[in-house]
Amino acid sequence: MTDTDAADRPESTATDEIVVYSDYVCPFCYLGRESLRQFQADRDEQLRIDWRPFDLRHNKRNPDGSIDHSVDDGKDDDYYEQAKENVRRLQAEYDVEMSLDLASEVDSLSAQVASYHVKTTADYETWLDFDTSIFTALWQEERDIGDPDVLAALAERAGLDGDEIRAALDDETLREAVTTRFTEAQREGITGVPTFVYDGYAARGAVPPEQLERLVDGT
């Protein structure tokens, strides 16, 4: 998503947290996180990221996890071409290098399950390292973040047990919990990602650092 409207949301956050709804395969989510990093670089007090999973491809997923691009999602070729233009514009604006070659074929559900497991079982800094490594693996290293071996390796890089991540990916209860979070996000009015929520207000899209500053600090 690329629009940057701000609106009241039923979700609210503590003053030291910002809620971020995102999907790893969304290029604007990657760019939005870079914008958030740039905003935080000049801020004395760091905000904790309360990540909420969002499944952009739930209607296109085949039983084997492959993506069926023939499913009509109401977005035509012109939409995707405009989206690519917006990505290129934001890459230049935020000075970000990224590859767009692999992401359209990758299913992010396993990555979101793994990340949710780490978020709910490990400390914040470990989760943040793992979360960042997933984004980097896809958008910088062109690695398939739907591959359990890739996720296990990324977990080990963050100081986690790779076998624990493989077990989490086979946990149907955990997968159902993540799916429930997707449903809850939609119920809360989240229609696109990234969406940043702070103190009952939201900004949607890979908005610039100054808009995040207005959202958080009101300046």
RODO-2510 file (C-alpha; in nm, 4 decimals, decimal comma):
residues 219
     n   res          X          Y          Z
     1     m     0,0000     0,0000     0,0000
     2     t     0,1198     0,3505    -0,0734
     3     d    -0,1425     0,5882     0,0623
     4     t    -0,0498     0,7799     0,3734
     5     d    -0,3784     0,8772     0,5316
     6     a    -0,4007     0,9163     0,9115
     7     a    -0,7191     0,8268     1,0965
     8     d    -0,8569     0,7282     1,4339
     9     r    -0,8211     0,3581     1,5110
    10     p    -0,9646     0,1520     1,7955
    11     e    -0,6112     0,0219     1,8687
    12     s    -0,3990     0,2228     2,1090
    13     t    -0,0426     0,1794     2,2307
    14     a     0,1631     0,2585     2,5332
    15     t     0,3661     0,5762     2,4995
    16     d     0,6906     0,3818     2,4485
    17     e     0,5520     0,1468     2,1822
    18     i     0,4436     0,1832     1,8239
    19     v     0,2248    -0,0868     1,6715
    20     v     0,3294    -0,1866     1,3202
    21     y     0,1081    -0,4082     1,1059
    22     s     0,3149    -0,5582     0,8257
    23     d     0,3859    -0,8498     0,5940
    24     y     0,7435    -0,9401     0,5067
    25     v     0,6685    -0,9733     0,1339
    26     c     0,5383    -0,6165     0,1100
    27     p     0,8092    -0,3835    -0,0282
    28     f     0,6410    -0,0857     0,1358
    29     c     0,6703    -0,2605     0,4727
    30     y     1,0456    -0,2894     0,4210
    31     l     1,0644     0,0750     0,3174
    32     g     0,8373     0,1767     0,6038
    33     r     1,0660     0,0108     0,8554
    34     e     1,3593     0,2051     0,7086
    35     s     1,1584     0,5257     0,7516
    36     l     1,0910     0,4274     1,1132
    37     r     1,4620     0,3602     1,1649
    38     q     1,5502     0,7034     1,0271
    39     f     1,2902     0,8682     1,2508
    40     q     1,4249     0,6862     1,5560
    41     a     1,7854     0,7755     1,4725
    42     d     1,7203     1,1339     1,5806
    43     r     1,5022     1,0465     1,8794
    44     d     1,6382     1,0307     2,2345
    45     e     1,3961     0,7619     2,3520
    46     q     1,3639     0,4552     2,1300
    47     l     1,0168     0,3185     2,0604
    48     r     0,9584    -0,0530     2,0944
    49     i     0,7979    -0,2041     1,7869
    50     d     0,4878    -0,4047     1,8637
    51     w     0,4689    -0,6013     1,5383
    52     r     0,1340    -0,7395     1,4283
    53     p     0,1282    -0,9934     1,1418
    54     f    -0,0833    -0,9264     0,8343
    55     d    -0,1336    -1,1792     0,5531
    56     l    -0,1548    -1,0069     0,2154
    57     r    -0,1778    -1,3335     0,0204
    58     h    -0,4291    -1,5337     0,2222
    59     n    -0,6689    -1,5404    -0,0739
    60     k    -0,3984    -1,6501    -0,3203
    61     r    -0,2319    -1,9319    -0,1288
    62     n    -0,2508    -2,2834    -0,2698
    63     p    -0,2515    -2,5817    -0,0305
    64     d     0,1188    -2,6393    -0,1020
    65     g     0,2038    -2,2817    -0,0104
    66     s     0,2612    -2,1610    -0,3665
    67     i     0,1004    -1,8360    -0,4768
    68     d    -0,1758    -1,8439    -0,7390
    69     h    -0,1331    -1,5185    -0,9300
    70     s    -0,4422    -1,5898    -1,1405
    71     v    -0,6718    -1,5126    -0,8463
    72     d    -0,8486    -1,1817    -0,9100
    73     d    -0,7638    -0,9392    -0,6299
    74     g    -0,8994    -0,6334    -0,8072
    75     k    -0,5508    -0,5067    -0,8934
    76     d    -0,4587    -0,4801    -1,2608
    77     d    -0,1256    -0,4390    -1,4400
    78     d    -0,1485    -0,0602    -1,4143
    79     y    -0,1795    -0,0869    -1,0354
    80     y     0,1322    -0,3021    -1,0063
    81     e     0,3297    -0,0813    -1,2440
    82     q     0,2381     0,2238    -1,0377
    83     a     0,3344     0,0353    -0,7214
    84     k     0,6773    -0,0408    -0,8696
    85     e     0,7204     0,3259    -0,9562
    86     n     0,6366     0,4201    -0,5998
    87     v     0,8859     0,1651    -0,4673
    88     r     1,1591     0,3069    -0,6890
    89     r     1,0734     0,6614    -0,5774
    90     l     1,0891     0,5665    -0,2095
    91     q     1,4121     0,3724    -0,2595
    92     a     1,5720     0,6925    -0,3837
    93     e     1,4096     0,9039    -0,1106
    94     y     1,5193     0,6752     0,1731
    95     d     1,8482     0,5724     0,0073
    96     v     1,7619     0,2013     0,0180
    97     e     1,8922    -0,0702    -0,2126
    98     m     1,6570    -0,3656    -0,2566
    99     s     1,5798    -0,6421    -0,5042
   100     l     1,2256    -0,6889    -0,6335
   101     d     1,2940    -1,0094    -0,8271
   102     l     1,1975    -1,2813    -0,5777
   103     a     0,9319    -1,1399    -0,3465
   104     s     0,6309    -1,1939    -0,5739
   105     e     0,6890    -1,5710    -0,5653
   106     v     0,7517    -1,6068    -0,1913
   107     d     0,4905    -1,7060     0,0661
   108     s     0,5518    -1,5217     0,3926
   109     l     0,3223    -1,7251     0,6181
   110     s     0,6005    -1,9463     0,7567
   111     a     0,8176    -1,6417     0,8240
   112     q     0,5327    -1,4765     1,0110
   113     v     0,4696    -1,7915     1,2152
   114     a     0,8393    -1,8116     1,3047
   115     s     0,8537    -1,4428     1,3921
   116     y     0,5401    -1,4640     1,6043
   117     h     0,6879    -1,7592     1,7929
   118     v     1,0065    -1,5657     1,8666
   119     k     0,8118    -1,2528     1,9608
   120     t     0,6090    -1,4462     2,2176
   121     t     0,8914    -1,6587     2,3617
   122     a     1,2154    -1,4554     2,3421
   123     d     1,3253    -1,1138     2,4598
   124     y     1,2508    -0,8055     2,2493
   125     e     1,6030    -0,7495     2,1158
   126     t     1,6291    -1,1111     1,9986
   127     w     1,2957    -1,0829     1,8203
   128     l     1,4001    -0,7538     1,6619
   129     d     1,7234    -0,9086     1,5326
   130     f     1,5307    -1,2015     1,3871
   131     d     1,2639    -0,9775     1,2367
   132     t     1,5249    -0,7531     1,0743
   133     s     1,7113    -1,0546     0,9390
   134     i     1,3960    -1,1820     0,7674
   135     f     1,3459    -0,8509     0,5884
   136     t     1,7142    -0,8405     0,4923
   137     a     1,7152    -1,1996     0,3683
   138     l     1,4294    -1,1348     0,1266
   139     w     1,4938    -0,7809     0,0075
   140     q     1,8742    -0,7700     0,0180
   141     e     1,9940    -1,1294    -0,0120
   142     e     1,7138    -1,2666    -0,2362
   143     r     1,6554    -1,5673    -0,0089
   144     d     1,3260    -1,7546     0,0120
   145     i     1,1886    -1,6735     0,3567
   146     g     0,9246    -1,9415     0,3105
   147     d     1,1968    -2,2079     0,3286
   148     p     1,2260    -2,3636     0,6775
   149     d     1,6014    -2,4078     0,6342
   150     v     1,6422    -2,0372     0,5585
   151     l     1,4347    -1,9408     0,8630
   152     a     1,6308    -2,1810     1,0844
   153     a     1,9585    -2,0305     0,9635
   154     l     1,8312    -1,6775     1,0272
   155     a     1,7219    -1,7819     1,3748
   156     e     2,0650    -1,9202     1,4510
   157     r     2,2179    -1,5940     1,3304
   158     a     2,0019    -1,4192     1,5942
   159     g     2,1244    -1,6597     1,8641
   160     l     1,8212    -1,8891     1,8549
   161     d     1,7877    -2,2641     1,8131
   162     g     1,7178    -2,3508     1,4491
   163     d     1,5443    -2,6751     1,5425
   164     e     1,3090    -2,4818     1,7683
   165     i     1,2045    -2,2722     1,4683
   166     r     1,1476    -2,5821     1,2562
   167     a     0,9264    -2,7237     1,5320
   168     a     0,7330    -2,3972     1,5523
   169     l     0,6611    -2,4130     1,1791
   170     d     0,5009    -2,7564     1,2289
   171     d     0,2878    -2,6370     1,5203
   172     e    -0,0701    -2,6096     1,3915
   173     t    -0,1837    -2,4358     1,7105
   174     l     0,0752    -2,1642     1,6575
   175     r    -0,0204    -2,1297     1,2905
   176     e    -0,3843    -2,0910     1,3891
   177     a    -0,2869    -1,8244     1,6423
   178     v    -0,1136    -1,6244     1,3688
   179     t    -0,4145    -1,6632     1,1385
   180     t    -0,6335    -1,5343     1,4200
   181     r    -0,4157    -1,2237     1,4453
   182     f    -0,4732    -1,1591     1,0748
   183     t    -0,8480    -1,1764     1,1318
   184     e    -0,8256    -0,9485     1,4347
   185     a    -0,6312    -0,6906     1,2345
   186     q    -0,9019    -0,6812     0,9691
   187     r    -1,1679    -0,6522     1,2380
   188     e    -0,9788    -0,3557     1,3832
   189     g    -0,9988    -0,1816     1,0467
   190     i    -0,6543    -0,2548     0,9066
   191     t    -0,6918    -0,2758     0,5285
   192     g    -0,3341    -0,2322     0,4082
   193     v     0,0249    -0,2446     0,5243
   194     p     0,2372    -0,1063     0,6613
   195     t     0,0090     0,0608     0,9121
   196     f     0,1681     0,2426     1,2047
   197     v    -0,0514     0,2978     1,5115
   198     y     0,0325     0,5190     1,8064
   199     d    -0,1934     0,6414     2,0847
   200     g    -0,5126     0,5692     1,8896
   201     y    -0,3997     0,7307     1,5635
   202     a    -0,2636     0,5644     1,2509
   203     a    -0,0600     0,6348     0,9411
   204     r    -0,0770     0,3898     0,6527
   205     g     0,1932     0,3369     0,3955
   206     a     0,5705     0,3808     0,3847
   207     v     0,5288     0,7332     0,5170
   208     p     0,8356     0,9593     0,5555
   209     p     1,0120     1,0039     0,8912
   210     e     0,8594     1,3477     0,9428
   211     q     0,5088     1,2009     0,9228
   212     l     0,6002     0,9391     1,1807
   213     e     0,7303     1,2217     1,3963
   214     r     0,3927     1,3965     1,3706
   215     l     0,2144     1,0716     1,4530
   216     v     0,4254     0,9992     1,7607
   217     d     0,5383     1,3365     1,8894
   218     g     0,2663     1,5578     1,7455
   219     t     0,5171     1,7939     1,5898
***
